[in-house]
Amino acid sequence: MIERKIFSSIMDRLEKGKVFQILGPRQSGKTTLLHQIQAQTNIPTEYYNCDETLFRTQFSQQNSDSLRSILGNNKLILLDEAQKVDNIGLTLKIIHDTLPDIKVVVTGSSAFELSDKLNEALTGRKYEYHLYPFAFEELAEHESTLKEMSQLPQRLIFGSYPEVVNNPGSEREVLTELCNSYLYKDVFSLFDIRKPDLVENLLQALAFQISNEVSYNQLAQLLGCDKETVERYILILERAYIIFRLRSYSSNQRNEIKRSRKIYFYDNGIRNSLIADYNPIELRQDIGKLWENYIVSEFVKRKANNRLFHKEYFWRSITSGEIDYLEMKDAHINAFEIKWNEKKKPKAKSFLNLYPSSTVNVVNPSNFFRYFVPN
């Protein structure tokens, strides 16, 4: 089994007795992680799948006595897809406050449904984790860095969802099922989507625009809707863990491009499935875009897996200066230019003129592993 980076962090903190919230897309391995936690703990533990009506009904009861009766002698409760339970935030608050010997780990596939239900009720009472498709670091530690580097062409086209990684040769079928049965199904069922065709068209438009700055007005014109609808659906897709946004960085220097954004997919395979393009990398016209999406998503996964707390941006100037990705922590900027073609010259000169104390790195296929595997 490929061990997830957040597993050890959760196990180390279990004794502190808080509620643990694990968010992430469907099929990213949350259920497998819960079973691994159950297998590795020595305390009485019970797993509940809240997709089942019986368990949803049981855990919607806001009474400490009835909850104690349901939980019995178990000291660790694992609630999968907990957002399906009515008033789950209040239920977990009661367990935390009145049954202090019981620890709870909950998972959810929607930041809207679970986070919003828990944040107010469990302020100061929970740890929050995010579980995404496999990260390079996780796969490299399972095999070896060299072995995982050899899989780069595969990852750029088919991505790193557990079902994809564990079923070589069936990648297209798995990705089609992920998109049709989980991605669209979840988004349409969880949210008030009145125009499902519009969401599909929006996702395809975003898939073609990865690595480019995105204009909501232009997307609205392309899709034949208003800007507000585009903004709403992008927020939904982001909180369903399909896409994520990067904002442009600016300290209000005259030549900087301000208030812009780029949108990436958490997984290259999902992106390629949306446009039905699985051609190998040597035939791709969009290889630079695929490379940038892969590297930026790996940085996002690295931050989540290692519980880092920097902020992420990209940077552009009106004179064509560019930084594909930068991290800011404690006023220090660590900047990255992401280049598939190692002979292509960086464009960081104007950035360094404005921010001379920054660190600028060039990430290419020969050295990318250094940024994702601990020394």
ABEGO torsion letter per residue (X at the ends): XBBBAAAAAAAAAAAAGBBBBBBEBBGAGAAAAAAAAAAABABBBBBBBAABAAAAAAAABBBAAAAAAAAEABABBBBBGAAABBGAAAAAAAAAAABAABBBBBBBABAAAAAAAAAAAABGABBBBBBBBBBAAAAAAABBAAAAAAAAAAAAAAEABAAAAABBGAAAAAAAAAAAAAAAAAAAAABBBABAAAAAAAAAAAAAABGBBBBAAAAAAAAGBBAAAAAAAAAAAAAAGABBBBBBBBAGBAABBBGBBBBBBABAAAAAAAAGBABBAAABAAAAAAAAAAAAAAAAAAAAAAGBABBBBBBBBAAGBBBABBBBBGGBBBBBBBBABAABBBAAAAAAAABAABBBBBBBAAAAAAAABBX
